[in-house]
Amino acid sequence: MPVPAVAVVAPLTGPRTAAGTVLLAEVDRIRGGAPGTADWQVFHETPGVAHTVAAGGFTAVVGHADPSVADGALDVYRQAGLPCLLPLLPGRAPALSWAPDELTSPAPWPTPRSPSPRRR
């Protein structure tokens, strides 16, 4: 049975390279823990990458660290019927996200913007 092909879109150069490094390290961790469960193919995050990914026959997309590139890519993925996980960016319909949504979800820990829990 063929394994699913998953496109990983990460910034490999430029100001968001650190985010790409984190994402690729997690993909490598998954590959090591469950080898052969997916064919992970890495793409450099650029404004036109979504069209390449959409035409590539992938089962899903993981990635994006640049909100402006992700916003344009999500419409392409939606039209291609590709599920997308944005682990580094707050959620944007129709994609799923692991990142906290600072606008609608309060942090479960005290932050400079939220009061500390009272102790009795």
Residue frames as a rotation matrix with the C-alpha (Angstrom) as fourth column:
MET 1
0.581 0.814 0.000 0.00
0.814 -0.581 0.000 0.00
0.000 0.000 -1.000 0.00
PRO 2
-0.167 -0.674 0.720 1.49
0.584 -0.656 -0.479 3.39
0.795 0.340 0.503 -0.96
VAL 3
-0.296 -0.010 -0.955 2.16
0.894 -0.354 -0.273 5.88
-0.336 -0.935 0.113 1.82
PRO 4
0.785 0.614 0.082 0.61
0.609 -0.739 -0.289 9.36
-0.117 0.277 -0.954 1.72
ALA 5
-0.288 -0.832 0.474 2.75
0.846 -0.453 -0.281 12.16
0.449 0.320 0.834 0.30
VAL 6
0.664 0.442 -0.603 2.87
0.703 -0.644 0.301 15.19
-0.255 -0.624 -0.739 2.58
ALA 7
0.187 -0.563 0.805 4.25
0.510 -0.645 -0.569 18.54
0.840 0.517 0.167 1.44
VAL 8
0.341 -0.204 -0.918 6.22
0.860 -0.327 0.392 20.40
-0.380 -0.923 0.064 4.11
VAL 9
0.413 -0.136 0.900 6.46
0.525 -0.773 -0.358 24.11
0.744 0.620 -0.248 3.33
ALA 10
0.626 -0.308 -0.716 9.12
0.676 -0.241 0.696 25.86
-0.387 -0.920 0.058 5.39
PRO 11
0.914 -0.405 -0.023 11.30
-0.379 -0.831 -0.407 28.95
0.145 0.380 -0.913 5.08
LEU 12
0.720 -0.691 -0.058 14.77
0.693 0.721 0.017 27.60
0.030 -0.053 0.998 4.33
THR 13
-0.513 -0.835 0.201 16.46
0.810 -0.548 -0.210 31.01
0.286 0.055 0.957 4.05
GLY 14
-0.213 0.386 0.898 15.75
0.103 -0.905 0.413 34.56
0.972 0.181 0.153 5.16
PRO 15
-0.529 -0.065 0.846 14.39
-0.674 -0.574 -0.465 36.09
0.516 -0.816 0.260 8.37
ARG 16
0.426 0.763 0.486 12.10
-0.905 0.371 0.209 33.15
-0.020 -0.529 0.849 9.21
THR 17
-0.059 -0.550 -0.833 14.75
-0.514 0.732 -0.447 30.45
0.856 0.402 -0.326 8.80
ALA 18
-0.860 -0.266 0.435 14.62
-0.504 0.318 -0.803 29.63
0.075 -0.910 -0.408 12.54
ALA 19
0.026 0.948 0.317 10.93
-0.805 0.208 -0.555 28.75
-0.592 -0.240 0.769 12.22
GLY 20
0.554 0.120 -0.824 11.73
-0.729 0.549 -0.410 26.52
0.403 0.827 0.391 9.26
THR 21
-0.518 -0.822 -0.237 14.46
-0.514 0.520 -0.682 24.81
0.684 -0.231 -0.692 11.26
VAL 22
-0.628 0.377 0.681 12.00
-0.642 0.243 -0.727 24.06
-0.439 -0.894 0.089 14.08
LEU 23
0.450 0.876 -0.174 9.43
-0.808 0.317 -0.497 22.66
-0.381 0.364 0.850 11.65
LEU 24
0.346 -0.383 -0.856 11.97
-0.626 0.586 -0.515 20.48
0.699 0.714 -0.037 9.84
ALA 25
-0.755 -0.601 0.263 13.32
-0.578 0.421 -0.699 19.17
0.310 -0.680 -0.665 13.15
GLU 26
-0.225 0.766 0.602 9.81
-0.692 0.309 -0.652 18.04
-0.686 -0.564 0.460 14.09
VAL 27
0.674 0.410 -0.615 9.33
-0.736 0.451 -0.505 16.37
0.070 0.793 0.606 10.72
ASP 28
-0.189 -0.828 -0.529 12.65
-0.579 0.529 -0.621 14.56
0.793 0.189 -0.579 11.23
ARG 29
-0.731 -0.011 0.682 11.51
-0.648 0.324 -0.690 13.49
-0.213 -0.946 -0.244 14.71
ILE 30
0.325 0.929 0.179 8.29
-0.725 0.366 -0.583 12.08
-0.607 0.060 0.792 13.25
ARG 31
0.484 -0.231 -0.844 10.20
-0.713 0.455 -0.534 10.34
0.508 0.860 0.056 10.46
GLY 32
-0.578 -0.814 -0.055 12.47
-0.589 0.463 -0.663 8.70
0.565 -0.351 -0.747 13.04
GLY 33
-0.646 0.377 0.664 9.61
-0.582 0.320 -0.748 7.59
-0.494 -0.869 0.013 15.28
ALA 34
0.309 0.800 0.514 7.37
-0.026 0.548 -0.836 6.29
-0.951 0.245 0.190 12.53
PRO 35
-0.616 -0.635 -0.466 9.51
-0.471 -0.178 0.864 5.59
-0.632 0.751 -0.190 9.46
GLY 36
-0.986 0.125 0.107 7.70
0.159 0.561 0.812 4.80
0.041 0.818 -0.573 6.26
THR 37
-0.301 0.940 -0.164 4.31
0.730 0.116 -0.673 6.13
-0.613 -0.322 -0.721 7.34
ALA 38
0.821 0.511 -0.254 4.47
0.217 -0.691 -0.689 9.11
-0.528 0.511 -0.679 4.97
ASP 39
0.006 -0.769 0.640 6.57
0.994 -0.063 -0.084 10.49
0.105 0.637 0.764 2.15
TRP 40
0.585 0.144 -0.798 7.56
0.448 -0.878 0.170 13.93
-0.676 -0.457 -0.578 3.47
GLN 41
0.022 -0.558 0.830 8.71
0.968 -0.196 -0.157 16.33
0.250 0.807 0.535 0.72
VAL 42
0.035 -0.138 -0.990 10.15
0.645 -0.754 0.128 19.71
-0.764 -0.643 0.063 1.70
PHE 43
0.240 0.092 0.966 9.49
0.846 -0.508 -0.162 22.93
0.476 0.857 -0.200 -0.23
HIS 44
-0.807 -0.513 -0.293 10.97
0.587 -0.750 -0.304 26.36
-0.064 -0.417 0.906 0.37
GLU 45
0.172 0.919 -0.355 8.26
0.829 -0.330 -0.452 28.82
-0.533 -0.216 -0.818 1.38
THR 46
-0.937 -0.336 -0.094 7.90
0.216 -0.769 0.602 31.33
-0.275 0.543 0.793 -1.44
PRO 47
-0.441 0.827 -0.348 4.85
-0.620 -0.561 -0.548 33.21
-0.649 -0.026 0.761 -2.74
GLY 48
0.000 0.483 -0.876 4.26
-0.976 0.192 0.106 30.73
0.219 0.854 0.471 -5.60
VAL 49
-0.870 -0.488 0.071 4.93
-0.491 0.844 -0.214 27.46
0.045 -0.221 -0.974 -3.77
ALA 50
-0.299 0.828 0.474 1.23
-0.408 0.338 -0.848 26.68
-0.863 -0.447 0.237 -3.20
HIS 51
0.525 0.493 -0.694 0.63
-0.822 0.083 -0.563 26.18
-0.220 0.866 0.449 -6.91
THR 52
-0.321 -0.732 -0.601 3.56
-0.760 0.578 -0.297 23.74
0.565 0.362 -0.742 -7.14
VAL 53
-0.887 0.019 0.461 2.31
-0.349 0.624 -0.699 21.83
-0.301 -0.781 -0.548 -4.09
ALA 54
0.028 0.997 0.070 -1.30
-0.589 0.073 -0.805 21.77
-0.808 -0.019 0.589 -5.33
ALA 55
0.527 0.135 -0.839 -0.18
-0.838 0.249 -0.486 20.28
0.143 0.959 0.244 -8.64
GLY 56
-0.407 -0.909 -0.089 2.08
-0.863 0.414 -0.289 17.71
0.299 -0.040 -0.953 -6.96
GLY 57
0.107 0.524 -0.845 -0.48
-0.232 0.840 0.491 15.09
0.967 0.143 0.211 -5.97
PHE 58
-0.869 -0.482 0.115 0.00
-0.187 0.104 -0.977 15.48
0.459 -0.870 -0.181 -2.23
THR 59
-0.207 0.772 -0.600 -2.37
0.747 0.521 0.413 14.19
0.632 -0.363 -0.685 0.42
ALA 60
0.794 0.397 -0.461 -1.81
0.607 -0.567 0.557 17.12
-0.041 -0.722 -0.691 2.83
VAL 61
0.135 -0.726 0.675 0.31
0.222 -0.641 -0.734 20.18
0.966 0.249 0.075 3.52
VAL 62
0.658 -0.063 -0.750 2.15
0.743 -0.102 0.661 21.05
-0.118 -0.993 -0.021 6.74
GLY 63
-0.343 -0.939 -0.038 3.93
0.935 -0.345 0.080 24.30
-0.088 -0.008 0.996 7.22
HIS 64
0.216 0.164 0.963 4.18
0.469 -0.882 0.045 27.96
0.856 0.442 -0.267 6.42
ALA 65
-0.155 -0.334 -0.930 5.73
0.967 -0.243 -0.074 30.50
-0.201 -0.911 0.361 8.74
ASP 66
-0.984 -0.155 -0.094 5.05
0.124 -0.955 0.270 33.68
-0.131 0.254 0.958 6.77
PRO 67
-0.300 0.950 -0.089 1.47
0.313 0.010 -0.950 34.88
-0.901 -0.313 -0.301 7.29
SER 68
0.032 0.334 -0.942 1.35
-0.714 -0.652 -0.255 36.74
-0.700 0.681 0.217 3.98
VAL 69
-0.720 -0.301 -0.625 2.44
-0.662 0.568 0.489 33.65
0.207 0.766 -0.609 2.01
ALA 70
-0.912 0.397 0.106 0.11
0.302 0.823 -0.480 31.39
-0.278 -0.406 -0.871 4.01
ASP 71
-0.197 0.894 -0.401 -2.90
-0.162 -0.433 -0.887 33.63
-0.967 -0.110 0.230 3.40
GLY 72
-0.023 0.143 -0.989 -2.43
-0.975 -0.222 -0.009 33.38
-0.221 0.965 0.144 -0.35
ALA 73
-0.831 -0.402 -0.384 -1.62
-0.487 0.859 0.156 29.67
0.267 0.317 -0.910 -0.24
LEU 74
-0.737 0.554 0.386 -4.70
-0.055 0.521 -0.852 28.62
-0.673 -0.650 -0.354 1.73
ASP 75
0.234 0.847 -0.478 -7.06
-0.668 -0.218 -0.712 29.54
-0.707 0.485 0.515 -1.09
VAL 76
-0.133 -0.378 -0.916 -4.97
-0.926 0.377 -0.021 27.46
0.353 0.846 -0.400 -3.52
TYR 77
-0.968 -0.246 0.039 -4.98
-0.240 0.876 -0.418 24.50
0.069 -0.414 -0.908 -1.11
ARG 78
-0.369 0.910 0.190 -8.73
-0.274 0.089 -0.958 24.84
-0.888 -0.405 0.217 -0.54
GLN 79
0.321 0.488 -0.812 -9.42
-0.898 -0.116 -0.425 24.81
-0.301 0.865 0.401 -4.27
ALA 80
-0.329 -0.537 -0.777 -7.19
-0.729 0.667 -0.153 21.73
0.600 0.516 -0.611 -4.65
GLY 81
0.706 0.680 -0.197 -8.94
-0.368 0.590 0.718 19.96
0.605 -0.435 0.667 -1.74
LEU 82
-0.117 -0.857 -0.502 -5.70
0.308 0.450 -0.838 19.74
0.944 -0.253 0.211 0.26
PRO 83
0.883 0.317 -0.346 -5.94
0.410 -0.166 0.897 19.72
0.227 -0.934 -0.276 4.06
CYS 84
0.051 -0.867 0.496 -3.42
0.127 -0.487 -0.864 22.08
0.991 0.107 0.085 5.61
LEU 85
0.689 0.018 -0.724 -1.90
0.723 0.059 0.689 22.25
0.055 -0.998 0.028 9.09
LEU 86
0.346 -0.550 0.761 -0.24
-0.050 -0.820 -0.570 25.50
0.937 0.159 -0.311 10.13
PRO 87
0.430 -0.147 -0.891 1.80
0.819 0.479 0.316 24.53
0.381 -0.865 0.326 13.20
LEU 88
-0.529 -0.774 -0.349 3.58
0.847 -0.506 -0.162 27.90
-0.051 -0.381 0.923 13.41
LEU 89
-0.895 0.265 0.358 0.76
-0.133 -0.926 0.355 30.34
0.425 0.270 0.864 12.63
PRO 90
-0.616 0.768 0.175 -2.57
-0.306 -0.029 -0.951 31.09
-0.726 -0.640 0.253 14.31
GLY 91
-0.408 0.513 0.755 -5.49
0.652 0.743 -0.153 29.34
-0.639 0.430 -0.637 12.62
ARG 92
-0.572 0.308 -0.760 -6.96
-0.665 -0.716 0.211 30.60
-0.479 0.626 0.615 9.39
ALA 93
0.332 0.753 0.568 -9.96
-0.106 0.628 -0.771 28.97
-0.937 0.196 0.289 7.80
PRO 94
0.718 0.663 -0.211 -9.91
-0.547 0.725 0.418 26.35
0.431 -0.185 0.883 6.33
ALA 95
-0.103 -0.861 -0.498 -6.52
-0.153 0.508 -0.848 25.31
0.983 -0.011 -0.184 7.82
LEU 96
0.866 0.216 -0.451 -5.90
0.374 0.319 0.871 23.79
0.331 -0.923 0.195 11.23
SER 97
0.174 -0.829 0.531 -3.30
-0.366 -0.555 -0.747 25.20
0.914 -0.064 -0.400 13.59
TRP 98
0.268 -0.199 -0.943 -1.34
0.828 0.547 0.120 24.18
0.492 -0.813 0.311 16.67
ALA 99
-0.740 -0.617 0.266 -0.26
0.434 -0.741 -0.513 27.76
0.513 -0.264 0.816 17.33
PRO 100
-0.372 0.623 -0.688 -2.10
0.765 -0.214 -0.607 29.78
-0.526 -0.752 -0.397 19.96
ASP 101
-0.055 0.453 0.890 -4.60
0.734 -0.586 0.344 32.28
0.677 0.671 -0.301 18.64
GLU 102
-0.795 -0.411 -0.447 -3.66
0.607 -0.522 -0.600 35.38
0.013 -0.748 0.664 20.62
LEU 103
-0.811 0.502 0.302 -6.76
-0.357 -0.832 0.425 37.23
0.464 0.237 0.853 19.50
THR 104
0.133 0.990 -0.040 -9.39
-0.629 0.116 0.769 34.84
0.766 -0.077 0.638 20.78
SER 105
0.631 0.076 -0.772 -7.77
0.373 0.843 0.388 32.43
0.680 -0.533 0.504 23.24
PRO 106
0.665 -0.439 0.605 -6.33
-0.715 -0.608 0.346 33.65
0.216 -0.662 -0.718 26.53
ALA 107
-0.259 -0.841 -0.475 -3.09
-0.449 0.540 -0.712 32.01
0.855 0.029 -0.518 27.59
PRO 108
0.646 0.527 -0.552 -3.57
0.176 0.601 0.780 29.32
0.743 -0.601 0.295 30.24
TRP 109
0.003 -0.702 -0.712 -0.64
0.997 0.057 -0.052 30.82
0.077 -0.710 0.700 32.18
PRO 110
0.611 0.214 -0.762 -0.13
0.413 -0.907 0.077 34.35
-0.675 -0.362 -0.643 33.57
THR 111
-0.018 -0.585 0.811 1.16
0.956 -0.248 -0.158 36.81
0.294 0.772 0.564 31.00
PRO 112
-0.890 -0.346 -0.296 1.95
0.424 -0.868 -0.260 40.52
-0.167 -0.357 0.919 31.26
ARG 113
-0.747 0.653 0.130 -1.51
-0.404 -0.599 0.692 41.16
0.529 0.464 0.711 29.77
SER 114
0.233 0.867 -0.441 -3.44
-0.014 0.457 0.890 38.81
0.972 -0.202 0.119 32.05
PRO 115
0.282 -0.109 0.953 -3.78
-0.911 -0.344 0.230 38.93
0.303 -0.933 -0.196 35.84
SER 116
-0.757 -0.565 -0.328 -2.12
-0.386 0.792 -0.473 36.24
0.527 -0.231 -0.818 37.90
PRO 117
0.107 0.810 -0.576 -4.41
0.234 0.543 0.807 33.70
0.966 -0.221 -0.131 39.56
ARG 118
0.147 0.018 0.989 -5.30
-0.834 -0.535 0.134 34.57
0.532 -0.844 -0.064 43.14
ARG 119
-0.507 -0.324 -0.799 -4.07
0.168 0.872 -0.460 32.32
0.845 -0.368 -0.388 45.87
ARG 120
0.533 0.721 0.442 -6.08
-0.397 -0.249 0.884 31.67
0.748 -0.646 0.153 49.01
